[in-house]
Amino acid sequence: MTYAQYTPEQLDQLVLQILDLTILLREMSLTARKNKVNEIPMHDRKAIQWCESLEQWARKSKLNLDLMIADLPRES
């Protein structure tokens, strides 16, 4: 596994990319409902695996950030 250093701005860019994907999927669901399409055929196995991996990655990264912050010197 390769570690990369992320700036807060890079995290924001990642979030925006994920939100763009979320918007696209939401538009699809709204369009399907509007047009009374009850089922949308999609290959989902890889997408579900990626989402699970992304969630694990984010949770581990959050924990690492929390630990890093806990180790910072405290102002008195």
C-alpha positions, 0 to 999 in steps of 0.5 A: 500500500502506498501512502500519499500526503493529502492537503485539506484542499486535495481532500476537498477535491476528492469530496467534490468528485464523489459529490459529482458522482452522487449527483449523477446517480441521484439524477438517474433515480429521479429520471427513472421515477419520472419516466416510470422506469422501475428497474435500471440494469447496472453491473454493480459488483465492482461499484459495491466493492469500491464503495466498501473499500472507499469507506474503509479507507476513509474510516482508517484515514479519519482514525489516523488523523484523530490519532495524529491530532491527539499527539499534537502538543497542547497549549497551556 
